[in-house]
Amino acid sequence: MPPENEIAASLSFLKMHGLGNDFVVFDGRTDGFTPSEKFLRAVANRKRGVGCDQIIVMHKPSCADANVHMAIYNMDGTRVQACGNATRCIASLMFKELGRKNCVIETVAGLLKATQEDSGLISVDMGEPRFDWKDIPLAREADTLTAPVASGGLFAPCCVNVGNPHAVFFVPNAEGVALAEVGPNLETHPMFPQRCNIEVAQILAPDRIRMRVWERGTGITEACGSGACATLVAAVRRNLSQRRATIVLDGGELVIEWRDDNHIMMIGPASMSFSGTLDKAFASA
């Protein structure tokens, strides 16, 4: 990665992905770089910009226990609380920078501890799930195990907050769901005042689940780490799965475990695609 002063001067970036869920990463630890919504949209544009699902900006942490603060922005310019795949990507950068196999990443959703496994995969403690209707949040009091939400043949999702809100719909055939059509309606359903990430999940075996995702503010992505966590937790709550299972995403597989101490562990890869520098005219957008 280029020196911090070079990043600040020329807006160098890294292009990374976790199972195809791709990110443009900026380092704002020196100059406090805070992107505008216009800039974020321009960067995320796959025809005129770099192209990505989310933009990540690294900042100095406010907590002494953390090594870096991770700010996460959707391609529509909105800021979000959590992203499991991005966490693994930033962790991989920190491992190299710190010269060790563990780090702590600060997010608005809390501190996330990451460790590099002997296999090279990255394990992240995603924290504890929340289920109260106010924590999702829902617009009114309701049972989050079978929430009163329906559209396009999908109904009664299990809602989970894992740093961000998720609604998991269990279906007999995940491939048969017209997610591009039903996703936007469910994301903005009146029951979700802060919008919601939408998962459709098919139980393949007690330890294997097929999942597809519509991410709020982005659309269909190849993978969603927090969505995989929410799906495993929802399946356990419905007595459909073991507490450790492989989640099969469009872009690959994640192993998720909901431990007895109530913490969710996510294990998966992080990949570097390329690095680059934005044109000054583009950078001034």
FIZAVEX-869325 format. One record per atom (N, C-alpha, C, CB): x, y, z; residue in one letter. Coordinates in steps of 0.1 Angstrom, whole numbers, padded with zeros to 4 digits, always signed. Each point is the difference from the previous one (the first is absolute). Glycine has a CB too. Layout:
// residues N
XYZa...
This chain:
// residues 285
+0009-0012+0000m-0009+0012+0000m+0009+0012+0000m-0019-0012+0012m+0016+0023-0020p+0008+0012-0001p+0001+0007+0014p-0006+0002-0024p+0017+0006+0026p+0001+0007+0012p-0013+0009+0003p+0025+0000-0003p-0028+0003+0015e-0012+0007+0004e+0000+0014-0006e-0001-0013+0021e+0013+0020-0022n-0001+0013-0006n-0003+0000-0015n+0017+0007+0018n-0013-0018-0024e-0003-0001-0015e-0015-0003-0002e+0023-0009-0004e-0028+0001+0013i-0015-0003+0000i-0008+0013+0001i+0004-0023+0009i+0000+0031+0001a-0007+0013+0003a+0001+0009-0011a+0005-0003+0024a+0007+0004-0031a+0002+0010-0011a-0007-0004-0013a+0022+0006+0011a-0022-0019-0014s-0005-0004-0013s-0012-0009+0000s+0023+0002-0007s-0028-0005+0019l-0012-0009+0001l+0003-0013-0006l-0015+0020+0000l+0026-0026+0004s+0002-0014-0004s-0010-0009+0007s+0025+0004-0003s-0027-0016-0003f-0010-0009+0006f+0004-0014-0002f-0018+0017-0005f+0012-0026+0012l+0001-0014-0002l-0013-0006-0004l+0019-0001+0017l-0019-0008-0026k-0012-0008-0003k+0001-0014+0006k-0003+0014-0022k-0007-0017+0030m+0000-0013+0007m-0013-0006+0000m+0018+0008+0015m-0019-0021-0012h-0013-0007+0001h+0001-0011+0009h-0005+0006-0023h-0007-0010+0029g-0002-0012+0007g-0011-0008-0006g+0007+0012+0021g-0003-0023-0028l-0009-0008-0008l-0008+0007-0010l-0001-0014+0020l+0007+0024-0026g-0006+0008-0011g-0008+0012+0005g-0002-0021-0012g+0000+0023+0025n-0005+0012+0006n+0011+0010+0000n-0018-0012+0014n+0018+0022-0024d+0012+0007-0002d+0000+0014+0006d+0002-0013-0021d+0010+0018+0023f+0001+0013+0008f+0011+0009-0007f-0008-0012+0021f+0006+0025-0020v+0011+0009-0003v+0004+0006+0014v-0008+0006-0024v+0021-0008+0027v+0005+0004+0014v+0009+0012-0001v-0001-0024+0007v-0002+0034+0001f+0008+0012+0001f+0006+0001+0014f-0014+0012-0017f+0026-0007+0019d+0006+0002+0013d+0000+0015+0004d+0015-0020-0005d-0024+0023+0014g-0001+0013+0005g+0006+0003+0013g-0021+0001-0013g+0030-0010+0018r+0005+0002+0013r+0009+0012+0002r-0001-0025+0002r+0007+0030-0013t+0009+0012+0001t-0008+0013-0002t+0019-0014-0009t-0027+0014-0001d-0007+0013-0003d-0015+0001+0004d+0016+0002-0018d-0021-0013+0024g-0014+0000+0005g-0010+0000-0012g+0008+0011+0021g-0004-0016-0032f-0008+0000-0012f-0014-0005+0003f+0020-0003-0014f-0030+0012+0011t-0014-0003+0001t-0007+0002-0013t+0000+0006+0024t-0004-0016-0031p-0006+0001-0014p-0014+0006+0000p+0014-0019-0007p-0017+0026-0003s-0014+0005-0002s-0008-0011-0007s+0008+0024-0002s-0021-0022+0003e-0009-0010-0006e+0002+0000-0015e-0017+0004+0018e+0019+0007-0024k+0003+0001-0015k+0012-0008-0003k-0011+0023-0001k+0022-0021+0009f+0012-0007-0003f-0002-0015+0002f+0013+0019+0008f-0020-0024+0002l-0002-0014+0002l-0008-0006-0011l+0000+0004+0024l-0010+0003-0029r-0008-0005-0011r+0009-0001-0013r-0021+0010+0010r+0030+0000-0012a+0008+0000-0011a+0010-0012+0000a-0002+0025-0002a+0008-0027+0014v+0010-0011+0001v-0007-0014-0002v+0013+0014+0016v-0025-0015-0011a-0006-0013-0001a-0006-0004-0014a-0006+0003+0024a+0005+0008-0032n-0006-0003-0014n+0010-0009-0008n-0011+0023+0001n+0005-0034-0006r+0008-0010-0006r+0004+0004-0015r-0011-0017+0015r+0005+0027-0020k+0003+0004-0014k+0009+0012+0000k-0022-0009-0008k+0020+0019+0017r+0007+0012+0000r+0010+0002+0012r-0020+0010-0012r+0019-0019+0022g+0009+0001+0011g+0008-0013+0002g-0016+0015+0011g+0020-0018+0001v+0007-0012+0002v-0009-0012+0000v+0017+0012+0014v-0029-0011-0008g-0010-0010+0001g+0002-0009+0013g-0001+0000-0025g-0010-0001+0033c+0000-0008+0012c-0014-0001+0006c+0024+0007+0004c-0025-0016+0006d-0012+0000+0007d+0000+0010+0012d-0002-0025-0006d+0014+0026+0012q+0001+0010+0011q+0014+0007+0000q-0016-0015+0014q+0016+0026-0008i+0013+0008+0001i+0004+0000+0015i-0006+0015-0020i+0018-0018+0022i+0005-0001+0014i+0011+0011+0002i-0005-0025+0001i+0004+0032+0010v+0010+0010+0004v+0006-0003+0013v-0012+0018-0013v+0025-0020+0014m+0007-0003+0012m+0003+0013+0007m+0009-0021-0009m-0012+0022+0022h+0003+0012+0009h+0008-0004+0012h-0021+0011-0008h+0026-0002+0015k+0006-0003+0013k-0011-0004+0009k+0020+0017-0004k-0017-0027+0013p-0011-0004+0009p-0001+0010+0012p+0004-0024-0006p-0016+0025+0011s-0003+0008+0012s+0002-0008+0013s-0016+0014-0014s+0017-0027+0012c+0002-0009+0012c+0014-0005+0000c-0024-0007-0001c+0030+0007+0013a+0014-0004+0002a+0002-0015-0003a+0003+0018+0017a-0014-0026-0016d+0001-0014-0002d+0000-0004-0015d-0011-0003+0022d+0007+0013-0031a-0001-0003-0014a+0012+0004-0008a-0025+0003+0002a+0027-0010-0013n+0012+0003-0009n-0004+0010-0011n+0009-0022+0006n-0022+0022-0010v-0005+0008-0011v-0015+0002+0001v+0019-0008-0015v-0024+0019+0010h-0014+0002-0001h-0004-0002-0014h-0001+0016+0019h-0010-0024-0021m-0005-0003-0014m-0013+0007-0002m+0012-0022+0000m-0013+0032-0009a-0012+0006-0005a-0005-0007-0012a+0007+0023+0010a-0020-0026-0011i-0005-0008-0011i-0011+0008-0006i+0005-0022+0011i-0005+0023-0025y-0010+0007-0007y-0005-0009-0012y+0011+0022+0006y-0024-0021-0007n-0006-0007-0012n+0002+0007-0012n-0017-0009+0015n+0014+0003-0027m+0002+0006-0013m-0009+0012-0002m+0008-0022-0009m-0019+0023+0017d-0009+0011-0001d+0004+0012+0009d-0018-0016-0006d+0029+0014+0012g+0005+0011+0009g-0003+0000+0014g-0001+0013-0020g-0008-0023+0024t-0004-0001+0014t+0010-0007+0008t-0024+0000-0007t+0026+0004+0020r+0009-0007+0009r-0007-0011+0007r+0013+0021+0003r-0006-0032-0001v-0006-0012+0007v+0009-0004+0011v-0011-0007-0021v+0005-0001+0030q+0007-0003+0013q+0009-0012-0001q-0020+0009+0011q+0018-0019-0019a+0008-0012+0000a+0001-0006-0014a-0007-0004+0024a+0018-0003-0026c+0002-0008-0013c+0010-0010+0003c-0006+0020-0015c+0002-0033+0016g+0009-0011+0003g+0011-0002-0010g-0019-0010+0012g+0016+0011-0025n+0010-0003-0010n+0010+0012+0000n-0017-0013-0014n+0013+0025+0016a+0009+0011+0001a+0009-0001+0012a-0016+0015-0012a+0010-0020+0023t+0008-0001+0012t+0012-0010-0002t-0020+0004+0013t+0018-0015-0020r+0011-0009-0003r+0010+0007-0009r-0016-0020+0002r+0012+0028-0012c+0009+0007-0009c+0009+0009+0008c-0016-0002-0019c+0010+0010+0027i+0008+0010+0008i+0009-0007+0010i-0019+0017-0002i+0014-0028+0008a+0008-0008+0009a+0013-0005-0008a-0021-0007+0013a+0019+0002-0025s+0012-0005-0008s+0010+0011-0001s-0015-0016-0012s+0011+0029+0010l+0009+0011-0001l+0007+0003+0013l-0014+0010-0018l+0006-0011+0029m+0006+0002+0013m+0010-0011+0004m-0021+0012+0006m+0019-0024-0010f+0009-0011+0003f+0014+0003-0006f-0019-0016+0001f+0019+0021-0014k+0012+0003-0006k+0007+0012+0006k-0009-0009-0022k+0001+0019+0025e+0005+0013+0006e+0006-0002+0014e-0017+0012-0014e+0010-0020+0022l+0004-0002+0013l+0010-0012+0002l-0022+0009+0007l+0023-0017-0017g+0010-0011+0000g-0005-0011+0010g+0018+0015-0006g-0031-0017+0007r-0005-0011+0009r-0013-0005-0006r+0011+0011+0020r-0017-0021-0013k-0012-0007-0005k-0012+0004+0007k+0015-0018-0007k-0016+0029+0014n-0012+0004+0007n-0001+0015+0000n+0001-0021+0014n-0013+0026-0013c-0002+0015+0000c-0014+0002+0005c+0016+0004-0019c-0019+0009+0023v-0013+0004+0004v-0005+0012-0009v+0005-0008+0024v-0016+0006-0030i-0005+0010-0009i-0012+0007+0006i+0007-0013-0020i-0007+0026+0021e-0010+0008+0006e-0011+0004-0011e+0016+0009+0018e-0028-0011-0015t-0011+0004-0009t-0011+0007+0008t+0004-0019-0016t-0013+0026+0010v-0011+0006+0008v-0009-0010+0007v+0000+0019-0017v+0001-0032+0013a-0007-0011+0006a+0008-0006+0012a-0012-0004-0022a+0024+0008+0024g+0008-0006+0010g+0014-0004-0004g-0021-0007+0011g+0028+0000-0002l+0014-0005-0003l-0001-0014-0005l+0010+0015+0018l-0003-0018-0029l+0000-0013-0006l+0014-0006+0000l-0019+0007-0015l+0021-0018+0022k+0013-0007+0001k+0001-0009-0012k+0000+0002+0025k+0012-0001-0032a+0003-0009-0011a+0013-0007+0002a-0013+0015-0015a+0013-0028+0010t+0012-0008+0001t+0002-0008-0013t-0004-0002+0025t+0017+0001-0029q+0003-0008-0012q+0002-0014+0005q+0010+0020-0012q-0018-0029+0005e+0001-0014+0003e+0013-0006-0006e-0025-0002+0002e+0029-0010+0002d+0011-0007-0006d-0002-0003-0015d+0005-0010+0022d-0018+0009-0026s-0004-0003-0014s+0002+0013-0008s-0016-0018+0008s+0018+0029-0002g+0000+0013-0008g-0013+0007+0000g+0017-0010-0014g-0028+0003+0018l-0013+0006+0001l+0000+0009+0012l-0011-0019-0011l+0001+0028+0011i-0001+0010+0011i-0012-0002+0008i+0012+0017-0014i-0011-0018+0027s-0011-0002+0010s-0003+0014+0006s+0007-0025+0004s-0020+0028-0003v-0004+0013+0006v-0011-0003+0010v+0006+0013-0021v-0004-0007+0033d-0011-0001+0010d-0009+0012-0003d+0015-0011+0018d-0027+0007-0023m-0010+0010-0004m-0009+0005+0011m+0001-0010-0022m+0002+0005+0034g-0008+0005+0011g-0012-0008+0003g+0009+0022-0004g-0019-0016+0011e-0012-0007+0004e-0012+0005-0008e+0009-0003+0023e-0017-0006-0028p-0012+0004-0007p-0011+0006+0009p+0005-0018-0016p-0014+0026+0011r-0011+0005+0007r-0013-0003-0007r+0015+0019+0009r-0025-0021-0001f-0013-0004-0005f-0012+0008+0003f+0010-0022+0001f-0009+0031+0009d-0011+0008+0004d-0005+0009-0012d+0009+0000+0024d-0021+0002-0025w-0006+0008-0012w+0006+0014+0000w-0021-0014+0001w+0024+0019+0010k+0006+0014+0001k+0015+0000-0005k-0015+0006+0019k+0021-0018-0018d+0014-0001-0004d+0002-0003-0015d+0005-0008+0023d-0015+0004-0030i+0002-0003-0014i+0003+0012-0008i-0016-0019+0003i+0009+0030-0003p-0013+0002+0007p-0012-0003-0009p+0011+0017+0015p-0022-0020-0009l-0013-0001-0007l-0008+0013+0003l+0000-0026+0001l-0010+0028-0009a-0008+0012+0002a-0009-0001+0011a+0001+0004-0024a-0005-0016+0028r-0009-0002+0012r+0004-0013+0006r-0019+0014-0010r+0013-0016+0022e+0003-0013+0007e-0005-0012-0007e-0002+0013+0021e+0010-0023-0023a-0003-0012-0007a+0009-0011+0004a-0009+0013-0019a+0005-0025+0016d+0009-0012+0003d+0010-0001-0011d-0019-0012+0012d+0032+0014-0009t+0010+0000-0010t+0004-0014-0005t+0009+0020+0010t-0015-0031-0004l+0002-0013-0005l-0008-0002-0013l+0005-0008+0024l-0016+0014-0024t-0009-0001-0012t-0006+0014-0002t-0005-0025+0003t+0013+0034-0008a-0005+0014-0001a-0011+0002-0011a+0023+0007+0007a-0032+0002-0005p-0011+0002-0009p+0004+0008-0012p-0016-0001+0019p+0024-0005-0028v+0005+0006-0012v-0002-0010-0011v+0017+0014+0013v-0022-0009-0024a-0002-0009-0012a+0000+0008-0013a-0014-0015+0014a+0019+0009-0024s+0000+0006-0014s+0005-0010-0010s+0004+0023+0010s-0010-0024-0021g+0004-0008-0011g+0001-0015+0003g+0012+0019-0008g-0021-0024+0017g+0001-0014+0004g+0008-0003+0011g-0004-0005-0023g+0012+0014+0028l+0008-0002+0012l-0008+0006+0012l+0022+0001-0013l-0021-0008+0025f-0007+0005+0011f+0006-0005+0013f-0021+0000-0014f+0018+0006+0025a+0003-0004+0014a+0015-0002+0002a-0022-0010+0002a+0031+0020-0005p+0014-0002+0002p+0004-0001+0015p+0004+0012-0022p+0007-0017+0025c+0006+0001+0013c+0010+0012-0001c-0002-0026+0005c+0000+0035+0004c+0008+0013+0000c+0011-0001+0010c-0020+0013-0008c+0032-0009+0004v+0011+0000+0009v+0009+0013-0002v+0000-0026-0001v+0005+0032+0011n+0009+0011-0001n+0014-0006+0004n-0018+0018+0005n+0027-0017-0014v+0014-0004+0003v+0010+0012-0003v-0006-0024-0006v+0001+0035+0011g+0007+0013-0003g-0007+0008-0010g+0021-0011+0006g-0029+0004-0014n-0009+0006-0010n-0012-0009-0001n+0019+0011-0013n-0030-0006+0007p-0013-0008+0000p-0001-0010-0011p-0011+0019+0011p+0006-0031-0008h-0002-0010-0010h-0013-0007+0002h+0025-0004-0001h-0031+0000-0011a-0013-0007+0000a+0003-0013-0008a-0015+0021+0002a+0014-0032+0004v+0004-0013-0007v-0013-0008-0003v+0022-0001+0012v-0024-0001-0025f-0012-0008-0004f+0005-0014-0004f-0012+0022-0009f+0006-0032+0015f+0003-0014-0003f-0009-0005-0011f+0008-0004+0024f-0002-0001-0034v-0007-0004-0012v+0004-0014-0005v-0002+0024-0007v-0006-0031+0000p+0004-0014-0005p+0010+0001-0011p-0023-0008+0006p+0024+0019-0013n+0010+0001-0011n+0004+0014-0002n-0011-0019-0012n+0023+0022+0018a+0006+0014-0001a+0002+0005-0014a+0011-0004+0022a-0007-0005-0031e+0002+0004-0014e-0012+0004-0007e+0019-0016-0001e-0031+0012+0006g-0012+0003-0007g-0007+0013+0004g-0003-0024-0002g+0009+0031+0012v-0005+0013+0004v+0005+0011-0009v-0001-0008+0024v-0009+0016-0029a+0004+0012-0008a+0004+0011+0009a-0017-0007-0018a+0030+0006+0023l+0005+0009+0010l+0001+0014-0005l+0012-0019+0010l-0009+0021-0023a+0002+0013-0006a-0014+0007+0000a+0019-0008-0014a-0030+0001+0014e-0013+0006+0000e-0005+0002+0014e-0004-0011-0022e+0005+0002+0030v-0006+0000+0014v+0009+0008+0009v-0012-0021-0004v+0025+0021+0002g+0010+0006+0009g-0003+0014+0003g+0016-0015-0008g-0018+0024-0002p-0002+0014+0003p-0013+0002+0008p+0012+0006-0021p-0022-0013+0019n-0013+0001+0007n+0002-0003+0015n-0013-0005-0021n+0020-0006+0023l+0003-0005+0014l+0009+0009+0007l-0004-0023-0007l+0015+0028+0001e+0009+0009+0006e-0006+0012+0006e+0017-0008-0016e-0027+0014+0008t-0007+0012+0004t-0014-0002+0006t+0013+0011-0018t-0016-0024+0022h-0013-0003+0006h-0002+0009+0012h+0002-0024-0007h-0015+0029+0009p-0003+0009+0011p+0004-0005+0014p-0019+0007-0014p+0021-0021+0015m+0004-0005+0013m+0015+0003+0003m-0018-0018-0002m+0025+0022-0008f+0014+0003+0002f+0004+0015-0001f+0005-0023-0009f-0006+0030+0019p+0002+0015+0000p+0014+0004-0004p-0018+0002+0017p+0027-0011-0015q+0014+0003-0005q+0004-0009-0012q+0006+0006+0024q-0016-0011-0031r+0002-0009-0011r+0006-0013+0006r+0003+0019-0017r-0001-0029+0008c+0005-0013+0005c+0007-0008-0010c-0019+0000+0016c+0029-0008-0012n+0006-0010-0009n-0009-0012-0001n+0023+0008+0007n-0024-0013-0019i-0010-0011-0002i+0008-0013-0004i-0018+0017-0007i+0015-0028+0014e+0006-0013-0004e-0011-0010-0003e+0020+0005+0015e-0017-0013-0025v-0008-0012-0003v+0009-0012+0003v-0016+0012-0017v+0011-0021+0025a+0009-0011+0004a-0007-0013-0002a+0010+0015+0017a-0003-0025-0022q-0005-0014-0002q+0009-0009+0008q-0008+0005-0023q+0001-0013+0032i+0007-0010+0008i+0004-0012-0009i-0012+0008+0021i+0025-0010-0023l+0005-0011-0007l+0003-0012+0009l+0010+0015-0017l-0006-0013+0029a+0003-0010+0010a+0001+0007+0013a+0013-0015-0016a-0013+0008+0027p+0001+0007+0013p+0013+0009+0002p-0013-0019+0009p+0023+0016-0017d+0012+0008+0001d+0004+0007-0014d+0008-0016+0018d-0019+0018-0026r+0003+0006-0013r-0012+0008-0005r+0016-0019-0006r-0015+0032+0003i-0011+0008-0004i+0004+0008-0012i-0008+0002+0024i-0001-0002-0034r+0002+0009-0012r-0007+0013+0003r+0001-0020-0016r+0006+0031+0013m-0005+0013+0003m+0003+0010-0012m+0003-0004+0025m-0013+0012-0028r+0001+0011-0009r-0004+0013+0007r-0004-0015-0021r+0010+0026+0017v-0002+0012+0007v-0003+0012-0008v+0015-0009+0017v-0024+0018-0012w-0002+0013-0006w+0004+0010+0011w-0020-0008-0015w+0031+0015+0013e+0005+0009+0010e-0006+0014-0001e+0021-0013+0001e-0025+0019+0010r-0006+0013+0000r+0010+0010-0005r-0016-0006+0019r+0011+0015-0028g+0009+0010-0006g+0009-0005-0010g-0002+0011+0021g+0002-0024-0024t+0009-0005-0011t-0007-0009-0010t+0018+0001+0017t-0026-0010-0012g-0007-0010-0009g+0006-0014+0002g-0004+0018-0016g+0003-0026+0006i+0005-0014+0001i+0015+0001+0000i-0020-0009-0012i+0026+0002+0021t+0015-0002+0001t+0003-0015+0000t+0003+0022+0012t+0010-0025-0015e+0004-0014-0001e+0001-0006+0014e+0012+0005-0021e-0010+0004+0031a+0002-0006+0014a-0003+0012+0010a+0017-0017-0008a-0021+0013+0020c-0003+0009+0011c+0004-0007+0013c-0019+0012-0013c+0030-0008+0019g+0004-0007+0012g-0010+0002+0012g+0023+0004-0008g-0028+0008+0010s-0009+0002+0011s-0013-0008-0004s+0010+0023+0006s-0014-0023-0019g-0012-0008-0004g+0002-0015+0003g-0005+0018-0017g+0017-0023+0015a+0002-0014+0002a-0001-0003+0015a+0015-0001-0019a-0010+0011+0028c-0001-0002+0014c-0015+0000+0004c+0022+0012+0003c-0030-0002-0008a-0014+0001+0003a-0007-0013-0004a+0001+0025-0003a+0002-0030-0009t-0006-0012-0005t+0002-0012+0009t+0003+0009-0023t+0009-0011+0027l+0003-0011+0009l-0008+0001+0013l+0023-0002-0010l-0023+0014+0016v-0007+0003+0013v-0015-0003-0002v+0018+0017+0007v-0023-0012-0018a-0014-0001-0003a-0004-0015-0001a+0000+0022-0011a+0009-0030+0004a-0003-0014-0002a+0000-0007+0013a+0011+0001-0022a-0001+0002+0031v+0000-0006+0013v-0012+0004+0008v+0025+0000+0000v-0030+0012+0000r-0012+0004+0007r-0012-0007-0005r+0010+0022+0003r-0010-0026-0016r-0011-0007-0005r+0001-0015+0001r-0003+0018-0016r+0014-0023+0023n+0003-0014+0001n+0002-0007-0013n-0013+0000+0021n+0020+0007-0030l+0002-0005-0014l+0015-0004-0002l-0019+0014-0008l+0028-0010+0017s+0014-0001-0002s+0007-0003+0013s-0001+0015-0020s+0013-0021+0018q+0010+0000+0011q+0006+0014+0003q+0005-0025-0006q+0002+0026+0017r+0005+0013+0003r+0013+0004-0008r-0009-0003+0023r+0014-0007-0030r+0011+0003-0009r-0003-0006-0014r+0017+0000+0019r-0016+0009-0029a-0004-0005-0013a+0007+0008-0011a-0023-0006+0009a+0024+0000-0021t+0005+0006-0012t-0011+0008-0007t+0018-0018-0002t-0016+0030-0001i-0010+0008-0007i+0005+0002-0014i-0007+0012+0021i-0001-0017-0031v+0004-0001-0014v-0005+0013-0007v+0000-0026+0000v+0009+0035-0004l-0004+0013-0006l+0003-0001-0015l+0004+0013+0022l-0009-0003-0029d+0003+0001-0014d+0015+0000-0003d-0022+0012-0004d+0030-0006+0013g+0014+0002-0003g+0009-0011+0007g-0005+0024-0002g-0001-0033+0010g+0008-0010+0007g-0006-0003+0013g+0020+0009-0011g-0012-0014+0020e-0005-0005+0013e+0006+0006+0012e-0004-0021-0011e-0004+0023+0021l+0004+0005+0013l-0004-0010+0011l-0002+0024-0007l+0011-0026+0017v-0004-0008+0011v-0004+0009+0012v+0016-0019-0007v-0028+0017+0012i-0006+0008+0011i-0003-0009+0012i-0009+0017-0017i+0013-0012+0028e-0003-0007+0013e-0006+0010+0010e+0019-0017-0005e-0030+0013+0010w-0006+0008+0011w+0003-0008+0013w-0019+0009-0014w+0029-0004+0021r+0006-0007+0011r-0010+0001+0012r+0023+0005-0008r-0019-0014+0018d-0008+0000+0012d+0000+0012+0008d+0004-0024+0000d+0007+0032-0002d+0001+0013+0007d-0008+0011-0007d+0023-0007+0009d-0030+0004-0019n-0009+0009-0007n+0007+0008-0011n-0014+0001+0020n+0027-0003-0021h+0008+0007-0011h-0001-0008-0013h+0015+0010+0018h-0015-0002-0029i+0000-0006-0013i+0014+0001-0006i-0025+0006-0003i+0030-0018-0001m+0013+0000-0007m-0002-0002-0015m+0011-0009+0021m-0004+0017-0029m+0000-0001-0014m+0014-0003-0005m-0019+0016-0002m+0020-0027-0007i+0013-0004-0005i-0001+0000-0015i+0005-0014+0020i+0004+0021-0027g+0000+0001-0014g+0013+0007-0006g-0025-0001+0001g+0026+0002-0014p+0011+0006-0006p-0001+0015-0002p+0004-0021-0011p+0007+0028+0008a+0001+0014-0005a+0010+0000-0011a-0006+0009+0023a+0002-0001-0034s+0009+0000-0011s+0003+0014-0005s-0010-0022-0007s+0022+0024+0002m+0004+0013-0006m-0001-0002-0015m+0016+0006+0019m-0023+0004-0025s-0001+0000-0015s+0010+0008-0007s-0024-0004+0003s+0025+0017+0001f+0010+0009-0006f+0000+0013+0008f-0003-0010-0023f+0013+0018+0020s+0001+0014+0006s+0000+0010-0011s+0013-0009+0020s-0017+0021-0017g+0000+0011-0010g+0000+0014+0006g-0012-0016-0015g+0011+0026+0006t-0001+0013+0004t-0010+0008-0008t+0024-0001+0006t-0033+0008+0000l-0010+0007-0006l+0005+0012-0007l-0017-0008+0016l+0012+0011-0028d+0004+0013-0007d-0004+0012+0008d-0003-0012-0022d+0011+0022+0022k-0003+0012+0009k-0014+0006-0003k+0025+0004+0001k-0029-0004-0014a-0013+0006-0004a-0011-0009+0006a+0010+0010-0021a-0008-0023+0021f-0010-0009+0006f+0000+0002+0015f+0003-0016-0018f+0008+0017+0024a+0002+0001+0015a-0007+0013+0005a+0021-0013-0002a-0022+0023-0006s-0006+0013+0004s-0015+0000-0001s+0021+0011-0006s-0027-0022+0002a-0014-0001-0002a-0008+0002+0013a+0003-0015-0019a
